[in-house]
Amino acid sequence: MGVPLGKASFLALFLQTIFYGVFFTLYWLTLFVLFKKTGNQRQLLIPVATLLLCIATAHLVIDFVRGLEAFVFKVNTIGADAYYSDLASPLDLASKALYITQTTLADGVVVWRCHVLNHRSRFVAIPGCIVLIVNAATGYYVVWALSQAYALSKVSTAASACITTFYTLTMFVSVTCTISIAWRIYHTRRFMPGGLAALLPVFIVVIESGALYATSVLALLISFLVGSNGEYIMLGIIPPIVGITFCLIILQVHFHIGGNSPIEQSSELVGGIITSLFRGRSTQDSNFTMQRMAVHITEETEVDQSDMMGKSSQPVSGGVFQL
């Protein structure tokens, strides 16, 4: 027997509150890290993180209002199950619109990250933008279609197909971009001294963040296809998960790369290698040829270039790993 709609919505609100608390804490830790930085790091990462927090906050507030109406104010009139079954409710539509906005913003960050790592290639940017536009249009069309439905009516076949498409495209963007970024780091790192081990923390950060987000969307898609009310649970917790993933990337890169690890020299070497890899220009040396990629990280380090290339001492500043 499936979970009743009212209980599923209550559980969604409970879990969403917990995940939002985690996101809120990580957000302030991220600000503490980013306020020490200058330039593009503060100009780009802080507004994006703040926007993600604002959307997650608005989503939580709307769900709290709906919970009060379902379980307190209207519990003796229509009941919680009937209240949450009204797909044309303005609050429900607003909640879904915020969810679509949050996921579209997250997908845009992932596509941009992949685009930068691939030397700003149009072959990455154009397909990625097309998928983003189609996905956003599909999601907002679903919101419009639900707004035209009668109260307590079921989702139409067309709207159901669009919902499936939206979830599938969201997961597709996350998985393909994560694989592309991981492969790009691995492929470029093969030509650097030390192999992949020196960049292993960054490699793990990319895989973990993509897996967390993609798994959540996959659970949402499966629950929708099987007709489970668990869909409402996932709809509630994904908005804060998006922000958690974004902040975790910044914090993990900071503590793995920028922080003082037990082996300080290894950390500095990694920072220098990241600088060499991710500048977006090509440099040549008498010993080997090295390609640089533009990646934004939240940490800056200095390393003696002679340690890496055997040349005269020349300071190299760290790049910004925009993840």
VOLOKE-847584 format. One record per residue (C-alpha): x, y, z. Coordinates in Angstrom, 2 decimals, padded with zeros to 5 digits. Layout:
N
        c1        c2        c3
         X         Y         Z
...
END
This chain:
323
        c1        c2        c3
    000.00    000.00    000.00
    001.35    003.39   -001.03
    001.92    006.35    001.24
   -001.19    008.62    001.38
   -000.77    011.99   -000.28
   -001.22    013.91    002.96
    001.43    011.91    004.81
    003.82    012.12    001.85
    003.43    015.90    001.73
    004.00    016.19    005.47
    007.12    014.02    005.23
    008.30    016.15    002.31
    007.93    019.29    004.39
    009.82    017.70    007.29
    012.72    016.51    005.13
    012.80    019.76    003.19
    013.22    021.68    006.44
    016.17    019.49    007.44
    017.89    019.81    004.06
    017.23    023.54    004.03
    018.95    023.83    007.41
    021.98    022.03    005.98
    021.96    024.31    002.93
    021.61    027.43    005.08
    024.60    026.43    007.20
    026.75    025.59    004.18
    025.73    028.86    002.53
    027.18    030.95    005.37
    030.32    028.83    005.46
    030.65    029.40    001.73
    030.25    033.15    002.18
    032.93    033.10    004.86
    035.30    031.44    002.38
    034.36    033.61   -000.61
    034.55    036.93    001.24
    038.28    036.32    001.60
    038.58    036.20   -002.17
    038.61    038.94   -004.75
    037.67    039.40   -008.38
    035.52    036.92   -010.30
    035.17    034.56   -007.37
    033.07    037.01   -005.35
    031.35    038.56   -008.36
    030.04    035.26   -009.71
    029.84    032.65   -006.97
    028.25    034.77   -004.23
    025.29    035.98   -006.37
    024.61    032.45   -007.64
    024.71    030.95   -004.15
    022.48    033.74   -002.83
    019.97    033.25   -005.63
    019.83    029.52   -004.94
    019.21    030.25   -001.25
    016.44    032.76   -002.03
    014.63    030.30   -004.29
    014.96    027.49   -001.75
    013.68    029.82    000.99
    010.67    030.90   -001.06
    009.93    027.26   -001.87
    010.06    026.30    001.81
    007.85    029.22    002.87
    005.20    028.28    000.29
    005.26    024.65    001.41
    004.91    025.76    005.03
    001.85    027.85    004.15
    000.36    024.92    002.28
    001.07    022.66    005.24
   -000.71    025.04    007.62
   -003.74    025.21    005.36
   -003.85    021.43    004.86
   -003.26    020.30    008.43
   -004.57    023.23    010.51
   -006.91    025.69    008.84
   -008.75    023.36    006.43
   -008.27    020.02    008.11
   -011.97    019.85    009.13
   -013.33    021.02    005.79
   -011.62    019.31    002.85
   -008.80    017.38    004.56
   -005.12    017.16    003.73
   -005.41    014.58    000.95
   -008.02    016.58   -000.93
   -006.10    019.81   -000.40
   -002.88    018.45   -001.90
   -004.82    016.84   -004.74
   -005.75    020.27   -006.09
   -003.12    020.61   -008.81
   -004.46    023.99   -009.91
   -003.88    025.62   -006.53
   -001.97    028.91   -006.91
    000.42    027.98   -004.11
    001.09    024.58   -005.67
    001.75    026.20   -009.05
    004.11    028.73   -007.45
    005.98    025.92   -005.70
    006.41    024.00   -008.95
    007.53    027.15   -010.80
    010.21    027.74   -008.16
    011.34    024.12   -008.45
    011.71    024.49   -012.23
    013.62    027.75   -011.80
    015.97    026.20   -009.26
    016.77    023.14   -011.36
    017.16    025.20   -014.53
    019.64    027.47   -012.76
    021.56    024.46   -011.48
    021.64    022.90   -014.95
    022.86    026.21   -016.36
    025.78    026.25   -013.91
    026.69    022.68   -014.87
    026.56    023.46   -018.60
    028.66    026.60   -018.12
    031.20    024.62   -016.11
    031.46    022.05   -018.88
    031.69    024.80   -021.50
    034.60    026.53   -019.71
    036.51    023.28   -019.20
    036.26    022.49   -022.91
    037.98    025.72   -023.96
    034.64    027.51   -024.38
    033.78    025.27   -027.30
    030.63    026.08   -029.24
    030.03    022.36   -029.67
    029.39    022.27   -025.93
    027.68    025.63   -025.46
    025.15    025.43   -028.31
    023.73    021.94   -027.56
    023.78    022.71   -023.85
    021.84    025.95   -024.30
    019.33    024.24   -026.59
    018.69    021.52   -024.01
    018.36    024.13   -021.25
    015.85    026.20   -023.25
    013.80    023.14   -024.21
    013.84    021.86   -020.65
    012.81    025.20   -019.14
    010.06    025.67   -021.74
    008.78    022.16   -021.03
    008.72    022.75   -017.29
    006.92    026.08   -017.47
    004.47    024.61   -019.97
    003.58    021.99   -017.37
    002.90    024.74   -014.84
    000.67    026.53   -017.37
   -001.16    023.29   -018.24
   -001.82    022.56   -014.58
   -003.14    026.10   -014.08
   -005.77    025.41   -016.75
   -006.93    022.20   -015.11
   -010.00    021.95   -012.93
   -009.64    021.51   -009.20
   -009.02    017.92   -008.09
   -008.54    016.81   -011.72
   -005.77    014.46   -012.76
   -002.72    015.31   -014.82
   -003.43    015.15   -018.56
   -001.55    012.80   -020.85
    000.29    015.68   -022.55
    001.31    017.22   -019.24
    002.43    013.83   -017.96
    004.64    013.35   -021.01
    006.12    016.82   -020.52
    006.85    016.09   -016.87
    008.67    012.90   -017.84
    010.62    014.83   -020.47
    011.58    017.52   -017.99
    012.89    015.06   -015.41
    014.73    013.05   -018.07
    016.43    016.08   -019.60
    017.45    017.35   -016.17
    019.10    014.04   -015.35
    020.64    013.85   -018.84
    022.29    017.27   -018.45
    023.67    016.41   -015.02
    025.07    013.01   -016.03
    026.58    014.02   -019.38
    028.18    017.22   -018.08
    029.62    015.44   -015.04
    031.10    012.69   -017.21
    032.47    015.27   -019.64
    034.11    017.31   -016.87
    035.59    014.24   -015.19
    036.95    012.97   -018.49
    038.42    016.37   -019.34
    040.28    016.53   -016.02
    041.55    012.95   -016.43
    042.53    013.40   -020.08
    044.48    016.61   -019.44
    046.04    015.34   -016.20
    047.70    012.43   -017.99
    050.26    014.82   -019.46
    051.22    016.29   -016.09
    053.73    014.94   -013.59
    052.26    012.79   -010.85
    049.36    011.43   -012.84
    045.75    011.70   -011.67
    046.67    011.30   -007.99
    047.58    014.98   -007.62
    044.14    016.08   -008.80
    042.23    013.27   -007.14
    040.40    015.58   -004.65
    039.05    017.73   -007.49
    038.13    014.65   -009.50
    036.20    013.20   -006.54
    034.41    016.51   -005.92
    033.13    016.58   -009.49
    031.90    012.97   -009.38
    030.28    013.28   -005.95
    028.40    016.48   -006.77
    027.08    015.11   -010.06
    026.09    011.80   -008.46
    024.20    013.47   -005.60
    022.11    015.62   -007.90
    021.57    012.97   -010.59
    020.50    010.36   -008.03
    017.91    012.71   -006.57
    016.44    013.44   -010.00
    016.47    009.73   -010.85
    014.50    008.93   -007.70
    012.02    011.67   -008.63
    011.63    010.29   -012.17
    011.11    006.71   -010.99
    008.56    007.69   -008.37
    006.63    009.68   -010.96
    006.64    006.85   -013.52
    005.38    004.29   -011.00
    002.73    006.69   -009.70
    004.13    006.86   -006.18
    003.45    009.77   -003.85
    007.16    009.67   -003.09
    007.38    012.11   -005.99
    006.16    014.87   -003.66
    008.91    014.03   -001.18
    011.58    014.42   -003.84
    009.99    017.61   -005.15
    010.36    019.06   -001.69
    013.98    018.14   -001.01
    015.60    018.71   -004.42
    015.62    022.57   -004.24
    017.82    022.60   -001.10
    019.88    019.69   -002.46
    020.75    021.86   -005.46
    022.15    024.51   -003.13
    023.91    021.93   -000.96
    025.67    020.53   -004.01
    026.77    023.97   -005.15
    028.18    024.93   -001.74
    029.82    021.56   -001.14
    031.83    021.90   -004.33
    033.21    025.26   -003.25
    033.95    024.12    000.29
    035.49    020.79   -000.67
    037.77    022.40   -003.24
    038.76    025.01   -000.65
    039.62    022.51    002.07
    041.22    019.94   -000.24
    043.19    022.38   -002.37
    043.38    025.73   -000.63
    043.49    024.61    002.98
    046.62    023.45    004.75
    046.56    019.71    004.42
    048.72    017.40    006.46
    051.12    017.31    003.51
    051.47    020.99    002.70
    053.82    020.55   -000.21
    051.37    018.21   -001.90
    048.59    020.76   -001.55
    050.73    023.50   -003.03
    051.71    021.25   -005.90
    048.07    020.49   -006.63
    047.24    024.19   -006.60
    050.05    024.89   -009.03
    048.96    022.07   -011.29
    045.40    023.34   -011.34
    046.72    026.74   -012.32
    048.72    025.20   -015.13
    045.84    023.08   -016.32
    043.00    025.52   -016.22
    044.07    028.88   -017.54
    042.53    028.58   -021.02
    045.80    029.21   -022.92
    048.59    026.97   -024.18
    052.17    027.02   -022.98
    055.16    025.06   -024.17
    058.28    023.96   -022.40
    061.49    022.37   -023.60
    060.55    019.12   -021.86
    056.87    018.72   -022.71
    053.84    020.48   -024.09
    051.07    021.37   -021.70
    047.54    022.58   -022.47
    045.74    024.85   -020.04
    042.05    024.93   -019.42
    040.01    027.72   -017.85
    038.53    026.42   -014.65
    037.41    028.58   -011.76
    038.26    027.48   -008.23
    037.63    029.22   -005.01
    041.24    029.23   -003.88
    044.44    030.97   -004.89
    047.90    029.56   -004.29
    051.42    030.34   -005.42
    053.89    027.69   -006.50
    057.38    027.84   -007.86
    057.12    026.98   -011.52
    060.55    025.42   -011.41
    059.06    022.61   -009.28
    056.82    021.66   -012.15
    058.79    022.47   -015.31
    062.42    022.62   -014.29
    062.65    026.25   -015.43
    063.69    029.39   -013.64
    061.67    030.44   -010.59
    058.45    032.20   -011.58
    055.39    032.58   -009.34
    052.13    031.25   -010.72
    048.86    032.36   -009.19
    045.98    029.95   -008.77
    042.94    030.05   -010.97
    039.32    030.02   -010.07
    037.56    026.67   -010.24
    034.03    027.62   -011.10
    032.00    024.59   -010.06
END
